[in-house]
């Protein structure tokens, strides 16, 4: 026990010493231009956060010019709208002219859009005026509570449901409390859904000479909250939840990371090109300690930036805990890219690719926050919920950050494998270095099974990203595409390290070796695949695409009612047989060379695809 503690202390001191050396060396190479760029990045991130926290980002500020007199009763509504720019009535460059009795609209698409924005501005103004009334029941005689339910929980069309909006029960199309139609504001309501005036506030429909038939869109200003639309209030104030401002706040966390990984990748590649890392390699220090020491300052910088942004926007511990794993994955991907790249030009391509991919993975699913479980793919969803003050179950938190943490750990493991002279200071192509990284972790046949299991985080991330990208398309189109994506991703994950082992002559190129390695690869993948059961904790399998991507591994065992134990066991082991067979096919092809591997890979994907189609058909 004492010896282990002594070794741990020695490793920690080595890591800290290398970290201090990395900080001093990086600080010495930091020029004025780099410092200015870093400062600009911080200001951009702070500006985005401050703008969103201050009431939203007005992308349409002063978009439409409105001619209106200062004493016009509609002037305050126009002046308080971010989209409208009040101008003198005599200004010829306006899309809209508002008098006390008439509205003149330019006969253009812009003019019609300006008129629609004007109607929204007046409606929002009326809402704000009535919200100041002491007697709220008189100002808003009809109150609607909007509740979102799963699609399967909806009642059939024409069925009667209980009311509950505004008090007493009523028909589905009738708000309770007075029997007033939900689409009409009570007590002086107008025909366009905007409640009547209170305290002298104007009404857009009273001023317009004729309604042009345009449909009012929910306003992003006025009574709308920072984290989405209102789900309770008057019928005119109800709007769908879309956490635009909170998404902008969450995106602010990602902006500084791109500059951190640029500095980190440049430092790693500099040591390779200038052979500065040779001194560390000949020192009695393990590659793991070297990489940990070089990474530590950049990781601490990422954590510090994340904490500062979270404090500025009102985020808590959950926001920091959700974003830091994303930063770790940024660093891990950049480290591997810097180890593979042969020049700064290739490194730039790698870092841009990493940034785009990870930003897409973390940002796109978060758009569906409060709409579908698909949003939990992204850790930014946790940030959005934390900013909105919602509680987050542990299972959902692990579902979001677990694959990212595992993927980062595996990437660092692969990068450390090629942190050696024969790979660092040679100009080998990137694909060959990738195979070297895989081969570095294979010492015996059992290592093939371990690497297959370690590939699960990447498979999980790739399949989740495919689900998020294809989610908005029709089911009839996306299900086949998901099946193809699953087959391609999984067969690559089970076979690339086997190809690397054969390329390095780790094993004999015989049929027996191919079958043994294929069986071990399939077994390791099967065992690791069972960890995807965490998807059920987040409710992802309630979606059709979630069932398509993850259900084939456990088909038939979810409900064993009326099924014999032998049948359940057979269904449980069916994926194992599939993985072993397809992995053996690709292993045999890899033993015969890269061209044969390509042909075998296509065959394995076809077998996998046929199996998945049969499973989906069996699931109905």
C-alpha positions as CSV (number, residue, x, y, z in Angstrom):
1,X,0.0,0.0,0.0
2,X,2.8,2.4,0.9
3,X,4.7,1.6,-2.4
4,X,1.5,2.3,-4.4
5,X,1.0,5.6,-2.6
6,X,4.6,6.5,-3.2
7,X,4.3,5.8,-7.0
8,X,1.1,7.9,-7.2
9,X,2.8,10.8,-5.5
10,X,5.8,10.5,-7.9
11,X,3.5,10.4,-10.9
12,X,1.6,13.5,-9.6
13,X,4.8,15.4,-9.1
14,X,6.0,14.5,-12.6
15,X,2.7,15.6,-14.1
16,X,2.8,18.9,-12.2
17,X,6.4,19.6,-13.2
18,X,5.6,19.0,-16.9
19,X,2.5,21.2,-16.6
20,X,4.6,24.1,-15.1
21,X,7.1,23.7,-18.0
22,X,4.3,23.7,-20.5
23,X,2.9,26.9,-19.0
24,X,6.2,28.7,-19.0
25,X,7.1,27.6,-22.5
26,X,3.7,28.6,-23.9
27,X,3.7,31.9,-22.1
28,X,7.1,32.6,-23.7
29,X,5.9,32.0,-27.2
30,X,2.7,34.0,-26.7
31,X,2.9,37.1,-29.0
32,X,0.8,40.2,-28.9
33,X,-1.4,39.1,-31.9
34,X,-2.4,35.9,-30.2
35,X,-3.2,37.7,-27.0
36,X,-5.5,40.1,-28.9
37,X,-7.2,37.2,-30.6
38,X,-7.8,35.5,-27.2
39,X,-9.2,38.7,-25.8
40,X,-11.5,39.1,-28.7
41,X,-12.8,35.5,-28.2
42,X,-13.5,36.3,-24.5
43,X,-15.3,39.5,-25.4
44,X,-17.4,37.7,-28.1
45,X,-18.4,35.0,-25.7
46,X,-19.2,37.6,-23.0
47,X,-21.2,39.7,-25.5
48,X,-23.3,36.7,-26.6
49,X,-24.0,35.7,-23.0
50,X,-24.7,39.3,-21.9
51,X,-27.0,39.9,-24.9
52,X,-29.0,36.8,-24.2
53,X,-29.2,37.3,-20.5
54,X,-30.3,40.9,-21.0
55,X,-33.5,39.8,-22.7
56,X,-32.6,37.9,-25.8
57,X,-30.7,38.6,-28.9
58,X,-32.6,40.9,-31.2
59,X,-31.5,39.7,-34.7
60,X,-34.2,41.8,-36.3
61,X,-33.4,45.1,-34.6
62,X,-34.7,48.1,-36.6
63,X,-35.5,45.8,-39.5
64,X,-38.7,47.7,-40.7
65,X,-39.1,51.5,-41.0
66,X,-42.4,52.9,-39.8
67,X,-43.6,56.4,-40.5
68,X,-45.5,57.6,-37.4
69,X,-46.0,60.9,-35.5
70,X,-44.7,61.2,-32.0
71,X,-48.2,62.0,-30.6
72,X,-49.8,58.9,-32.3
73,X,-51.3,56.5,-29.8
74,X,-49.5,53.7,-31.6
75,X,-46.1,55.4,-31.2
76,X,-45.1,53.7,-27.9
77,X,-45.9,50.2,-29.3
78,X,-43.7,50.9,-32.4
79,X,-40.9,52.5,-30.3
80,X,-40.7,49.6,-27.9
81,X,-40.5,47.0,-30.7
82,X,-37.0,45.9,-31.6
83,X,-38.0,45.1,-35.2
84,X,-39.6,48.5,-35.9
85,X,-37.8,51.8,-36.5
86,X,-40.0,54.8,-36.0
87,X,-39.4,57.5,-38.6
88,X,-41.2,60.9,-39.4
89,X,-44.3,60.5,-41.5
90,X,-42.7,62.5,-44.3
91,X,-39.8,60.1,-44.7
92,X,-40.2,58.5,-48.1
93,X,-38.1,55.4,-47.3
94,X,-40.6,53.6,-45.0
95,X,-42.4,50.3,-45.4
96,X,-45.4,51.4,-43.3
97,X,-47.2,54.7,-42.5
98,X,-49.4,54.8,-39.4
99,X,-52.0,57.5,-38.9
100,X,-54.6,57.7,-36.2
101,X,-57.3,56.3,-38.5
102,X,-55.4,54.4,-41.2
103,X,-52.4,52.3,-42.0
104,X,-50.7,52.6,-45.4
105,X,-48.7,49.5,-46.4
106,X,-46.2,49.3,-49.2
107,X,-47.2,46.8,-51.8
108,X,-44.1,44.7,-51.4
109,X,-43.2,41.6,-49.5
110,X,-41.2,43.7,-47.1
111,X,-44.2,46.0,-46.5
112,X,-46.4,43.0,-45.7
113,X,-43.8,41.7,-43.3
114,X,-43.6,45.1,-41.7
115,X,-47.4,45.2,-41.2
116,X,-47.3,41.7,-39.6
117,X,-44.5,42.9,-37.3
118,X,-46.6,46.0,-36.4
119,X,-49.6,43.8,-35.5
120,X,-47.3,41.7,-33.2
121,X,-45.9,44.8,-31.6
122,X,-49.3,46.2,-30.8
123,X,-50.5,42.9,-29.5
124,X,-47.4,42.7,-27.2
125,X,-47.9,46.3,-26.1
126,X,-51.5,45.6,-25.2
127,X,-50.4,42.5,-23.2
128,X,-47.9,44.5,-21.2
129,X,-50.4,47.3,-20.5
130,X,-53.0,44.8,-19.2
131,X,-50.4,43.0,-17.1
132,X,-50.0,46.2,-15.1
133,X,-53.7,46.3,-14.1
134,X,-54.4,45.6,-10.5
135,X,-57.5,43.5,-11.3
136,X,-56.0,40.7,-13.4
137,X,-59.2,38.7,-13.6
138,X,-60.8,41.7,-15.4
139,X,-57.8,42.2,-17.6
140,X,-57.5,38.5,-18.5
141,X,-61.0,36.9,-18.0
142,X,-59.8,33.8,-19.9
143,X,-56.8,31.9,-18.7
144,X,-55.4,28.9,-20.5
145,X,-52.9,26.3,-19.2
146,X,-51.0,24.5,-21.9
147,X,-49.7,21.0,-21.2
148,X,-47.5,19.1,-23.6
149,X,-48.0,15.3,-23.7
150,X,-46.4,12.4,-25.5
151,X,-47.9,11.7,-28.9
152,X,-49.2,8.3,-27.8
153,X,-51.0,9.8,-24.9
154,X,-53.2,12.0,-27.0
155,X,-56.9,11.2,-27.2
156,X,-58.5,10.3,-30.6
157,X,-59.9,13.2,-32.6
158,X,-63.5,14.1,-31.6
159,X,-63.1,12.6,-28.1
160,X,-64.2,14.7,-25.1
161,X,-61.5,15.6,-22.6
162,X,-61.7,17.5,-19.3
163,X,-61.1,21.3,-19.4
164,X,-59.4,22.8,-16.4
165,X,-58.1,25.9,-18.1
166,X,-59.2,28.9,-16.1
167,X,-61.2,26.9,-13.5
168,X,-64.2,24.8,-14.3
169,X,-64.2,21.8,-16.8
170,X,-65.5,22.1,-20.3
171,X,-65.1,20.8,-23.8
172,X,-61.7,20.4,-25.4
173,X,-62.3,23.5,-27.6
174,X,-63.7,25.6,-24.7
175,X,-61.8,27.3,-21.9
176,X,-63.3,26.8,-18.4
177,X,-64.2,29.6,-16.1
178,X,-66.9,31.3,-18.2
179,X,-67.4,29.2,-21.3
180,X,-65.6,31.7,-23.5
181,X,-64.0,30.3,-26.7
182,X,-60.3,29.8,-26.1
183,X,-59.4,31.5,-29.4
184,X,-61.1,34.8,-28.4
185,X,-60.1,37.2,-25.7
186,X,-62.9,38.0,-23.3
187,X,-63.9,41.4,-22.3
188,X,-63.2,43.7,-25.2
189,X,-61.3,41.1,-27.2
190,X,-60.4,41.6,-30.8
191,X,-60.9,39.4,-33.9
192,X,-57.2,38.7,-34.4
193,X,-56.7,37.0,-31.0
194,X,-55.2,40.1,-29.3
195,X,-57.0,41.1,-26.1
196,X,-58.7,44.5,-26.0
197,X,-57.1,47.6,-24.7
198,X,-56.7,48.5,-21.1
199,X,-55.8,52.0,-19.8
200,X,-56.0,53.5,-23.2
201,X,-53.8,51.0,-25.1
202,X,-54.5,50.8,-28.8
203,X,-55.7,47.8,-30.8
204,X,-54.2,47.0,-34.2
205,X,-57.4,45.7,-35.7
206,X,-59.2,49.0,-34.8
207,X,-56.7,51.1,-36.8
208,X,-56.4,48.9,-39.8
209,X,-58.8,49.7,-42.6
210,X,-58.9,46.1,-43.7
211,X,-57.4,42.8,-42.5
212,X,-55.0,41.5,-45.0
213,X,-55.5,37.9,-43.8
214,X,-52.0,37.5,-42.5
215,X,-51.4,35.0,-39.7
216,X,-50.0,36.3,-36.4
217,X,-46.8,34.7,-35.3
218,X,-45.9,34.3,-31.6
219,X,-43.9,37.2,-30.4
220,X,-40.4,36.6,-29.0
221,X,-40.5,39.8,-27.0
222,X,-43.1,41.1,-24.5
223,X,-44.3,38.5,-22.1
224,X,-42.3,35.7,-23.5
225,X,-39.8,34.4,-21.0
226,X,-36.1,34.1,-21.5
227,X,-36.2,30.3,-21.6
228,X,-39.2,29.8,-23.9
229,X,-42.7,30.6,-24.7
230,X,-45.5,31.0,-22.1
231,X,-47.6,27.9,-21.3
232,X,-50.0,29.7,-19.0
233,X,-52.0,32.9,-19.4
234,X,-54.4,34.5,-21.8
235,X,-54.9,32.8,-25.2
236,X,-53.0,35.5,-27.0
237,X,-49.9,35.1,-24.8
238,X,-49.6,31.3,-25.3
239,X,-46.6,30.5,-27.5
240,X,-44.6,27.3,-28.2
241,X,-41.5,26.7,-26.0
242,X,-38.3,27.5,-27.9
243,X,-35.4,28.2,-25.6
244,X,-33.5,30.4,-28.1
245,X,-31.9,32.7,-25.6
246,X,-30.8,29.8,-23.4
247,X,-29.3,28.0,-26.4
248,X,-27.3,31.1,-27.2
249,X,-26.1,31.2,-23.6
250,X,-25.1,27.5,-23.9
251,X,-23.4,28.1,-27.2
252,X,-21.3,30.8,-25.5
253,X,-19.5,28.0,-23.6
254,X,-18.2,26.5,-26.9
255,X,-16.7,29.7,-28.4
256,X,-13.5,29.9,-26.2
257,X,-12.9,26.2,-26.5
258,X,-11.9,26.6,-30.2
259,X,-9.1,28.9,-29.2
260,X,-7.9,26.7,-26.4
261,X,-7.6,23.6,-28.7
262,X,-5.8,25.7,-31.3
263,X,-3.1,26.6,-28.7
264,X,-3.0,23.0,-27.4
265,X,-2.7,21.4,-30.9
266,X,0.0,23.8,-31.9
267,X,2.0,23.0,-28.8
268,X,1.9,19.2,-29.5
269,X,2.7,19.6,-33.2
270,X,5.6,22.0,-32.4
271,X,7.3,19.3,-30.3
272,X,7.0,16.9,-33.2
273,X,8.2,19.2,-36.0
274,X,11.0,20.9,-34.1
275,X,11.8,17.6,-32.2
276,X,11.5,19.4,-28.9
277,X,9.7,16.4,-27.5
278,X,12.7,14.2,-27.9
279,X,14.2,15.3,-24.6
280,X,11.1,14.2,-22.8
281,X,11.1,10.8,-24.6
282,X,14.6,10.0,-23.5
283,X,13.8,11.0,-19.9
284,X,12.7,8.3,-17.4
285,X,9.1,9.4,-17.7
286,X,6.1,7.4,-19.0
287,X,4.3,8.8,-22.1
288,X,1.1,8.9,-20.0
289,X,2.7,11.3,-17.5
290,X,4.0,13.5,-20.4
291,X,0.6,13.8,-22.1
292,X,-1.2,14.4,-18.8
293,X,1.3,17.1,-17.8
294,X,1.0,18.8,-21.2
295,X,-2.8,18.6,-21.2
296,X,-3.4,19.7,-17.6
297,X,-2.9,23.5,-18.1
298,X,-5.3,23.6,-21.1
299,X,-7.8,21.5,-19.2
300,X,-7.6,23.9,-16.2
301,X,-8.0,26.8,-18.5
302,X,-11.1,25.3,-20.1
303,X,-12.5,24.7,-16.6
304,X,-11.8,28.2,-15.5
305,X,-13.4,29.7,-18.6
306,X,-16.4,27.5,-18.1
307,X,-16.8,28.5,-14.5
308,X,-16.5,32.2,-15.4
309,X,-19.1,31.9,-18.1
310,X,-21.5,29.9,-15.9
311,X,-21.2,32.5,-13.2
312,X,-21.9,35.3,-15.6
313,X,-25.0,33.7,-17.1
314,X,-26.4,32.3,-13.9
315,X,-25.5,28.7,-14.4
316,X,-24.7,26.3,-11.6
317,X,-22.6,23.3,-10.9
318,X,-24.6,21.2,-13.4
319,X,-23.7,23.6,-16.2
320,X,-20.0,23.3,-15.4
321,X,-20.2,19.5,-15.0
322,X,-22.0,19.2,-18.3
323,X,-19.6,21.5,-20.3
324,X,-16.3,20.4,-19.0
325,X,-16.5,16.8,-20.5
326,X,-17.2,18.5,-23.9
327,X,-14.0,20.5,-23.4
328,X,-12.1,17.3,-22.5
329,X,-13.3,15.7,-25.7
330,X,-12.2,18.8,-27.6
331,X,-8.7,18.4,-26.1
332,X,-8.6,14.6,-26.7
333,X,-9.6,14.9,-30.3
334,X,-7.1,17.7,-30.9
335,X,-4.3,15.7,-29.2
336,X,-4.9,12.7,-31.5
337,X,-5.2,15.0,-34.5
338,X,-1.9,16.8,-33.6
339,X,-0.2,13.4,-33.2
340,X,-1.4,12.3,-36.7
341,X,-1.0,15.6,-38.6
342,X,2.2,16.1,-40.6
343,X,2.1,19.9,-40.8
344,X,0.2,22.9,-39.4
345,X,-1.9,22.8,-42.6
346,X,-3.1,19.3,-41.8
347,X,-3.5,20.3,-38.1
348,X,-5.8,23.3,-39.1
349,X,-8.0,20.9,-41.1
350,X,-8.1,18.5,-38.2
351,X,-9.0,21.1,-35.6
352,X,-11.7,22.7,-37.8
353,X,-13.2,19.3,-38.5
354,X,-13.2,18.5,-34.8
355,X,-14.7,21.8,-33.9
356,X,-17.5,21.5,-36.5
357,X,-18.3,17.9,-35.6
358,X,-18.4,18.4,-31.9
359,X,-20.3,21.7,-32.1
360,X,-22.9,20.0,-34.3
361,X,-23.1,17.0,-31.9
362,X,-23.6,19.3,-28.9
363,X,-25.7,22.1,-30.4
364,X,-28.2,20.5,-32.8
365,X,-29.9,18.1,-30.4
366,X,-30.3,20.9,-27.8
367,X,-32.7,22.7,-30.2
368,X,-35.3,20.0,-29.3
369,X,-35.1,20.8,-25.6
370,X,-38.6,20.4,-24.0
371,X,-39.8,18.7,-27.1
372,X,-38.3,15.2,-27.3
373,X,-35.9,13.0,-25.5
374,X,-33.6,13.3,-28.5
375,X,-32.3,16.6,-26.9
376,X,-30.6,14.6,-24.1
377,X,-28.0,13.5,-26.6
378,X,-26.3,16.9,-26.1
379,X,-24.8,18.1,-22.8
380,X,-26.0,21.6,-23.7
381,X,-29.5,20.4,-23.0
382,X,-28.4,20.0,-19.4
383,X,-27.1,23.6,-19.5
384,X,-30.4,24.8,-20.9
385,X,-32.3,23.1,-18.2
386,X,-30.0,24.3,-15.5
387,X,-30.3,27.9,-16.7
388,X,-34.1,27.4,-16.6
389,X,-33.9,26.2,-13.0
390,X,-35.0,22.6,-13.7
391,X,-33.9,19.5,-11.8
392,X,-31.9,16.9,-13.8
393,X,-32.1,13.2,-12.9
394,X,-28.8,11.4,-12.5
395,X,-29.7,8.9,-15.3
396,X,-30.2,11.7,-17.8
397,X,-27.0,13.4,-16.8
398,X,-25.0,10.2,-17.3
399,X,-26.7,9.6,-20.6
400,X,-25.5,13.0,-21.9
401,X,-22.0,13.1,-20.5
402,X,-21.1,9.4,-20.2
403,X,-20.3,8.6,-23.8
404,X,-18.3,11.9,-24.2
405,X,-16.2,11.1,-21.2
406,X,-15.5,7.5,-22.3
407,X,-14.7,8.7,-25.9
408,X,-12.2,11.3,-24.5
409,X,-10.5,8.7,-22.4
410,X,-10.2,6.3,-25.3
411,X,-8.8,9.0,-27.6
412,X,-6.2,9.9,-25.1
413,X,-5.3,6.2,-24.7
414,X,-4.9,5.9,-28.5
415,X,-2.8,9.1,-28.7
416,X,-0.5,8.0,-25.9
417,X,0.1,4.8,-27.8
418,X,1.8,6.7,-30.7
419,X,3.7,9.1,-28.4
420,X,6.9,7.4,-29.3
421,X,9.8,8.2,-31.6
422,X,8.9,6.0,-34.5
423,X,5.5,7.8,-34.8
424,X,6.2,11.3,-33.6
425,X,9.1,12.2,-35.9
426,X,8.1,10.3,-39.1
427,X,6.0,11.7,-42.0
428,X,3.6,8.8,-42.2
429,X,0.2,9.4,-43.7
430,X,-2.7,9.9,-41.3
431,X,-4.5,6.6,-42.0
432,X,-1.3,4.6,-41.3
433,X,-0.7,6.5,-38.0
434,X,-4.3,5.7,-37.1
435,X,-3.6,2.0,-37.6
436,X,-0.4,2.4,-35.6
437,X,-2.4,3.9,-32.8
438,X,-4.8,0.9,-32.8
439,X,-2.0,-1.6,-33.1
440,X,-0.2,-0.1,-30.2
441,X,-2.9,-1.3,-27.9
442,X,-2.9,-4.9,-29.2
443,X,-0.4,-7.2,-27.4
444,X,-2.4,-10.5,-27.5
445,X,-5.6,-11.9,-28.9
446,X,-7.6,-10.8,-25.9
447,X,-6.7,-7.2,-26.7
448,X,-8.9,-7.4,-29.8
449,X,-12.0,-7.9,-27.6
450,X,-10.9,-5.0,-25.3
451,X,-10.6,-2.6,-28.2
452,X,-14.0,-3.7,-29.6
453,X,-15.6,-2.9,-26.2
454,X,-13.7,0.4,-26.1
455,X,-15.1,1.4,-29.5
456,X,-18.7,1.5,-28.0
457,X,-18.6,5.2,-27.0
458,X,-17.7,6.2,-30.5
459,X,-20.3,3.9,-32.0
460,X,-22.9,5.3,-29.5
461,X,-22.0,8.9,-30.4
462,X,-22.1,8.3,-34.1
463,X,-25.5,6.6,-33.9
464,X,-26.9,9.3,-31.6
465,X,-25.7,12.0,-34.0
466,X,-27.3,10.1,-36.9
467,X,-30.6,10.0,-35.0
468,X,-30.4,13.7,-34.2
469,X,-29.7,14.7,-37.8
470,X,-32.4,12.4,-39.3
471,X,-35.0,13.0,-36.6
472,X,-36.9,15.7,-38.6
473,X,-37.3,13.6,-41.7
474,X,-40.2,11.2,-42.4
475,X,-40.0,7.9,-40.6
476,X,-40.3,5.9,-43.8
477,X,-37.2,7.5,-45.1
478,X,-35.1,7.7,-41.9
479,X,-35.5,4.1,-40.7
480,X,-33.7,2.5,-43.6
481,X,-31.0,5.3,-43.4
482,X,-30.5,4.6,-39.7
483,X,-30.2,0.9,-40.4
484,X,-27.5,1.5,-43.0
485,X,-25.7,3.9,-40.7
486,X,-25.7,1.5,-37.8
487,X,-24.4,-1.4,-39.9
488,X,-21.6,0.7,-41.4
489,X,-20.5,2.2,-38.0
490,X,-20.5,-1.0,-36.1
491,X,-18.7,-3.1,-38.7
492,X,-16.0,-0.5,-38.9
493,X,-15.6,-0.4,-35.2
494,X,-15.3,-4.2,-35.0
495,X,-12.7,-4.6,-37.8
496,X,-10.3,-1.6,-38.0
497,X,-8.1,-2.7,-35.1
498,X,-8.1,-6.3,-36.5
499,X,-6.9,-4.9,-39.8
500,X,-4.2,-2.9,-37.9
501,X,-3.0,-6.1,-36.2
502,X,-2.7,-8.0,-39.4
503,X,-0.9,-5.1,-41.1
504,X,1.7,-5.2,-38.3
505,X,1.9,-9.0,-38.5
506,X,0.7,-9.5,-34.9
507,X,-1.0,-12.7,-35.9
508,X,-0.6,-15.4,-38.5
509,X,-2.7,-14.9,-41.7
510,X,-4.6,-18.1,-41.4
511,X,-8.3,-19.0,-41.4
512,X,-8.1,-20.1,-37.8
513,X,-6.6,-16.8,-36.6
514,X,-9.3,-14.9,-38.5
515,X,-12.1,-16.9,-36.8
516,X,-10.5,-16.5,-33.4
517,X,-9.9,-12.8,-33.7
518,X,-13.4,-12.3,-35.3
519,X,-15.0,-14.2,-32.5
520,X,-13.2,-12.2,-29.8
521,X,-14.0,-8.9,-31.6
522,X,-17.7,-9.8,-31.8
523,X,-17.7,-10.9,-28.1
524,X,-16.0,-7.7,-26.9
525,X,-18.5,-5.6,-29.0
526,X,-21.4,-7.6,-27.6
527,X,-20.4,-7.1,-24.0
528,X,-19.7,-3.4,-24.5
529,X,-23.0,-2.9,-26.4
530,X,-25.0,-3.8,-23.4
531,X,-23.9,-0.6,-21.8
532,X,-26.1,1.2,-24.3
533,X,-29.0,0.1,-22.1
534,X,-28.5,3.5,-20.4
535,X,-30.4,4.9,-23.3
536,X,-33.6,3.4,-21.8
537,X,-33.0,5.6,-18.7
538,X,-33.4,8.7,-20.8
539,X,-36.5,7.4,-22.6
540,X,-34.7,7.4,-26.0
541,X,-36.3,4.1,-26.9
542,X,-39.7,5.7,-26.8
543,X,-38.8,7.2,-30.2
544,X,-39.1,5.1,-33.4
545,X,-35.5,6.0,-34.4
546,X,-34.3,5.1,-30.9
547,X,-35.9,1.7,-31.2
548,X,-34.4,1.2,-34.7
549,X,-30.9,2.0,-33.5
550,X,-30.8,0.3,-30.2
551,X,-33.5,-2.3,-30.0
552,X,-32.0,-4.9,-32.3
553,X,-29.5,-5.9,-29.7
554,X,-32.2,-6.9,-27.2
555,X,-35.1,-7.9,-29.4
556,X,-37.5,-10.2,-27.8
557,X,-36.2,-10.0,-24.3
558,X,-37.9,-6.8,-23.1
559,X,-41.1,-8.8,-22.3
560,X,-40.7,-12.5,-21.8
561,X,-44.4,-13.1,-21.2
562,X,-45.5,-16.3,-23.0
563,X,-41.9,-17.0,-24.3
564,X,-39.9,-20.0,-23.1
565,X,-36.6,-19.5,-21.4
566,X,-34.8,-21.2,-24.3
567,X,-36.3,-18.8,-26.8
568,X,-35.4,-15.8,-24.6
569,X,-31.8,-17.1,-24.3
570,X,-31.7,-17.5,-28.1
571,X,-32.9,-14.0,-28.7
572,X,-30.4,-12.7,-26.2
573,X,-27.5,-14.4,-27.9
574,X,-28.6,-13.6,-31.5
575,X,-26.7,-10.3,-31.6
576,X,-23.6,-12.1,-30.3
577,X,-23.8,-14.6,-33.2
578,X,-24.3,-11.7,-35.6
579,X,-21.2,-9.8,-34.3
580,X,-19.0,-12.8,-34.3
581,X,-20.0,-13.8,-37.8
582,X,-19.6,-10.4,-39.4
583,X,-16.3,-9.7,-37.5
584,X,-15.0,-13.0,-38.7
585,X,-15.8,-12.1,-42.3
586,X,-13.9,-8.8,-42.0
587,X,-11.1,-10.5,-40.1
588,X,-10.6,-13.0,-42.9
589,X,-10.6,-10.2,-45.5
590,X,-8.1,-8.2,-43.4
591,X,-5.8,-11.3,-43.3
592,X,-5.7,-11.2,-47.1
593,X,-4.8,-7.5,-47.5
594,X,-6.5,-4.1,-47.6
595,X,-8.4,-4.7,-50.9
596,X,-9.8,-8.0,-49.6
597,X,-10.7,-6.2,-46.4
598,X,-12.7,-3.6,-48.3
599,X,-14.7,-6.4,-50.1
600,X,-15.2,-8.3,-46.9
601,X,-16.4,-5.1,-45.1
602,X,-19.1,-4.6,-47.7
603,X,-20.2,-8.2,-47.3
604,X,-20.3,-7.8,-43.5
605,X,-22.3,-4.6,-43.7
606,X,-24.8,-6.4,-46.0
607,X,-25.2,-9.3,-43.5
608,X,-25.7,-6.8,-40.7
609,X,-28.2,-4.8,-42.7
610,X,-30.3,-7.9,-43.5
611,X,-30.3,-8.9,-39.8
612,X,-31.4,-5.4,-38.7
613,X,-34.2,-5.4,-41.3
614,X,-35.4,-8.7,-40.0
615,X,-35.3,-7.4,-36.4
616,X,-37.2,-4.2,-37.3
617,X,-39.8,-6.3,-39.2
618,X,-40.2,-8.6,-36.2
619,X,-40.7,-5.6,-33.9
620,X,-43.5,-4.4,-36.2
